[in-house]
């Protein structure tokens, strides 16, 4: 048996933001972050890995002045607002390197060169920066159905942000998808300014095309499932014989593709592993009305040739087999396989094998048959060593949180079902927020000892 185990329980009021270990004040989602590239740049990695050292600056020296040179579009105040190293503060090398990394993360600078001048009373700091091109404006021409504000929002670029050709092309893709989602599948968008050196104004020329609407949605080739049932599985809606000719029936190519994938997944989940779904669109003379047909090749439904369980030590496979939902000779159903995985995982979880791993492997055979092998990684049995409660709020006592955790006590073998039940009781205790849209909900996080390799 491994060393004692730890449970960390976190509970919050609706105004709290909680990390996995510590709570911090806050309420709901924060403001939009400042423009920045998510991928770390080379310069960023250099500085965050302890890169170029500050030239001749000594820790503990008072910063007498901070001067910025080379900036044209970005104001000195905007640069200093990112930095912690400021006039009249004590210079610290690590803080300064974090400042440089933060400046690079804004995406506004290609190069930042620091220079220092020592005096008896402290140090003068100078940063010579080389800016990246900045977007002066974002313009749209040809848009009639959608206003500029909506296009700016969905493009993902804006005035004052770094001008990056990759971001501009990504914005074009975002706009095309936005129009397609509104039923304008024939939209054409071209970037006529912003991609060439020296261009600072980004302009998109848009040919919106017509708004396409579904007249009818049908199915062909389906034999085992009715068209009515399949139609209930998709999100696209037709005109219902003219009853909703102008409502809810916009023909989005993106939605059509999602529907095609949904139908394919539905067949595969029920064992039609060879099923294929294609799409046929037929337009009327105006090009605005669409008759959509999902062309389906169902194939043969696979049956289960055998069911096996591998890797179990605590239980013999023969002891578990009677409880399996997937049965030899029956048609395959993904839901039954998932239920079996969950059953084995819960069975071991109630015995202290909290990190038990169960994966049902499918082995396809001839004659439209499949073998299911449940590979079980039992893991070790763990006990609870500590229950740590982190509460954000003024009045809630720790004992209020511990009350639903009566069966989760230090020294006892951890029970995964008990942890789930305790989490459920916390969330519905009416003391804490239980609506994720309103803030952090109570959670119980299980933390393995640091020296445990869960992959073994």
N, C-alpha and C positions, 0 to 999 in steps of 0.2 A: 504493500500500500504506500502511496506517495505521501509526502509531507502534507500537513494540514492545508486546507483550501481557504480562499477568501471570497466573501461576497461583499460587493459595494452597492448599497442601496441609495438611490438618489430620488428625492421628491421635491417638487417645486410648486409654488403658486403660479398663477397664470402670468405674472409679470416677470418671472425669473427666466434667465438663460443659464443653463447648467452644462458644464463640460462633464467628461466621464468621471472626474474626481472632485473638482471644485466648482462652486456656484459663483456667478458674477451677476451684478445688477444689470437690468436691461428689460425691455418690454417689446415683445413681438419682433418682427423683422426690422433690421436696421436700414439706414439710408443706402442708396445705391453706391457701390464703391467707386472711387476715382478711376478714371480710365487707366488701365494697365494691362499688359500682356500676361496671360496666365503662365506661359512657359518661361522659366528662368533663362536669361540671356547669358552669354559667355562672361560679360563683365560682372554680372550679378553673381555667377558661380565663383568667379575669381575672388571677389571681395568677401563673400560669405564663407569661403574656405580659408580665410585669413590671408588673402592675396597681398597686393602692394602695400607696403608699410608707409605710414605717414612720414614724409621726409623731415627728419630733424626735429619733429615735435615730441615733446616729453609729456608723459602722463603727469597730471597735477598742475600743469601750467595754466594760468588764467588766459582765456581767449580774449584778446584786446579788441579784435575786429574781425569781421567776416566779410569778404568782398567777393562778388560774383562778376566774372567777365565772360564775354562771348555770347551771352544770352540776347536774343532778339525778339522772340515771340513769347517766351516764358518770363514773367516778371521776377525780379529778385525776391520779392515778398513770397511769391508762390514757391520758389525754391527753398527759402529759409523755413517755410512752414512745414516742409517735409523733414527737416533736420532737427536733431536734438543738440548738436554742437552749435552753440550760439554765443554771441558776445556776452562777456562777463560770467560765463560758465567755465568750469574746470574742464580742460581737455582730457579726453580719454580715448585711447586708440581704438578699442573695441566699439565704443559708441560711434566714433567717426566712421569706421568701416561699415557699420550698420546704416549710417546716414547715406553713404555713397551707394550701398546696395539698394536702399529705398529709392534714391533718385533714379537709378537705372531701371528699377521696376516700374516706374511711371511710363516708361517707353518714350520719354520726351528727349532723351539725350543719346548720342552716339558715343561720346567720349567725355570723361570728366578727369581733369588733371589737378591734383591738389598741390599747393605750394605754401610753405610756412616761413615766416621771418621771426626769429627769436629776439626778444629784448629782455632786459633785466626784470621787467614787470610782468612778462608773459609772452604770448605768441600772437602774431597776426596771421590770419588764415585767408588764403585766396583760392578760389576754385575757378579754373578756366574750363568752360563747358562748350561742347559742340552739339548743337541741337539737331534733332531729327526734323524733317519737314513737318509742318503743322497744317491741318486742314483749315483753310480760310472760310469755306462755305460748302454746303451740300445742297445741290439743286436737282429738281425733278422737272422734266418736260414731258408733256403728253398725258399725264395722269388726269383722268376726269372722274372716275368713280371713287377714288381714294384721295384724301387730302394729304398735303405735305407732312403734317404732324404725325399722321399714322405711319407714313412711309419712313420717316426718320426713326420712329420708335422701333420698327421692325428691321430696319437696315442694320442697326448695331454700330453705326459710325456717326459722328457728329462734329460740328465745328469746334476747333480747339484741341482735338485729339491728334495723335501722331498719324501722319499720312503713310499708310502701308499698303502697297498694291495687293498683298494677300488679303488684308482686311476688306479692301474695296471689292475684290472679286467675291469674297464671302458675303458681303452685303448684297451684291447682285443676286446671288443664289437665294439668300433669305427673302428678297423681294419677290422673286419668281415663285417661291413656295407660298408666300403670303397671298399672292394673286390666285394661284392655283387652288388654295384652300377656299377662296371666295368664289370658285367656279369659273374663273377666267383662265382656262387651261391653254389658250392660244396666245397668251401674253408673250411679248418679246421685249427684253430689256437690254440695252447696250450702254456701256460706259464710254462716254465721249470725251471725258476730261478727268484727269487725276492719276492716270497710269504712266504718263511720260515724265521724264526729268524736268523739273522746274514748274510743273503744274501743281497748284495749291488748291484750286477749286475742283471739287468732285461733282460731276454732272451725270445723271442717268436720263437717257431718253427712253420713254416707255410707250409701247403700242399695246394697249390693254387687251384688245380683242373683245368678243362678246362674252356675256355671262351665260355659261351653258347650264341647262337644267335637264333633269331626267324626266322623260315622258313615261318610260316604263323600265322596269328591272325584271329580268327573267332568268331562268336557269335551263341549261340543256345538258343532257347526259346523266343527270342524277337519277338513280333507280332505287337505292335503298333509303333515301331520305326525300321527303316531299319538298317542293319548292317553297311552300309556306313556312316550313321549319327552317330551311336555309335562309330565307329572307329575314327571319327574325334574328338571325345571328349577325347580320351586317348592319352598318350604321348609315349607309346610303339609303335615301328615301326617294320614291318616285312620285308622280303627280296623282296617284290613286284614282286613276280614271278621270282626272280633271278636277277632283275635289280640292286638291292642294296644288293647283297648277303653279302658283307663285309663292309657295311657302315650303320651306324645309327641304327643297329638292334640288339645290344647287349641285352641279356635277363636278366634283373635285377629283382630279386624277390622283392626288395624294390619298384621298379617302377610298377611292376605288382600289388602289394598291393595298391599303390596309385591310380592306374587306376581302380581297383575294387571299391575303396571308391568313386572315381569320378563318376562312373556309377551309384552306389547306390544313391549318392546325387542328380544326375540328375533326376532319377526317382522320388525320394521323393519330389524334388522341384516342380514337375508337378502333385503331388497328388497321386502317387503310393506308399502309405505309407506301404504297405505290401511287396514291392518289395525286392528281395534278389538276390545278384550276387555272384556266386561261380566261381572258376578257375580250369581249367583242363589243365595239362601240359603233353605232350607226346613227348618222346625223340626218336631220331633215334638210330641206333645201336652204333654209335660212342659216344653218350652222349653229343654231342656238338650242335646239332640242335634241336630246340623245335617248336612243333606245339601247339600254345596256343589257348584255347577256353574259352570264358567267358560264363558261363551257367547262364541264367537269368530266374528268376521267376518274371514276371511282377505283377501279381495280378490284382485287379480291381482298376481303378482310382476313387478316392473319389470325391464326389460332395459336394458343400456347401449347407448345410441345412438351415442355417440362419446366418445373420450378425448383430451384436449388438455393440453399443458403450456405455461404462459405465464410469462414473466419470466426465462428462462434466457439467459445470455450465454456462459458458459464452455462449455456443451454445446448442440448443436442438439437440438430436441425429437425429431427423427428418430433421434438416437443413443440416446435414453433409452427410446423407445417399446418396443423389443423386450424390455426388462426389466420392463415394467409387468405386474402381476398382474391388474389389471382390463382386460378385453378387450372390444372392440366386439362387440355381438351376444350376449354372455353375460349371464346373470342377475346382478343387482347383489349384491355381498357387501361389507359394511362392512369385514370383515377384510382383503380384498384392497386396498381403498382405503387402509386404515391401513398395510398393508405397503408400498404404493407411496410413501406419504408418508415412511415411515421409510427406504426405500431411497434416495430422492433426498436426504434430509437427511444420511444417513450418507455418501453419495457425496461431497457437498460438504464435509462435516465432515472427511473424510480429506485434503482438499486445502487445509485451513486456513480454510475458511469456517465457523468454529465457530458463529456465530449465524445460520446459514442457516435461513430460515423457510419451511415448506411447508404450504399449506392446500389441501385438496381440496374444491373447491366443487361442489355438486350443483345442476344446473339441470333442473328437471322439465319434461318435454315431454308432448304429447298421446300417446294410444295406449299409456299405461303405459311410457314410456321416460324415460331420464334421461341427461344429459350430465355427464361428470366433467371438471372443469378444475382442474389442479394449478397453483396460483399460487405461484411460487417467488420468494422474496426472497433472493438469493444472499448479500448482505452482503459485507464486505471480507475479505481474507486477513490473518491475524494471525500474528505470531511471539511466542514466549515471551520475556519480558524478565526474569522473576524467578520462582524457585521458593522459597516461604517455608514452612518446616515448623514447626508448632506442636505440641509434644508435652506431654501431661500424664503425668508419671511420673518416677521417679528414675533408672532405669537405661538406658532406651532411648536409643540414640544417633541423631543425625540421619542418619548414613550408613545405618542400618538401614532408615529410611523411604525414603531416596533410592534404595536398591538396586532396588526394583520400579519406580522412575521413571527407569530408565536411558534410555528413549526419549523422556522428557519433559525436554528440556534447554533452558536459556536460549539464544536465538538460533535455535532450530529452529522451523519452521512448526508451528503447533498442529494436532494430529490428534485429532479427537473420539473416534475408536475407540481411539487410544492412551491417552487419558485414561480411558476406560471400562475398558480392560484393566488399567491401573495401579491403578485403584480396586479392581477385583476381586482383584488380587494382594495388595494391602494388607489387604483384609478377610479373606482366607483364608491369611494368612501365619502364623497361629497365635500371633503376637506380641500382636496387639491384639484387643479384644473385637469379635466380629462378630455379636452377638445384640442387635438394637435394644431388646429388652425388658430387657436387662441394663445398658443405658447407651448412650453415644454410640459409634457405629461410625466407623471411618476414612472420611474423605470428602476429595474433591478439589474445590475450588471455583474456578471460573474467573471472574476479575474483570476486566471491561473497563476500559480507561483512562477517567478521569473525563470527558474531553472528547469521548467518542464518543456520538453519538445513534443508538441501535440501531433507532429507528423509521424512519430514513431509508432 
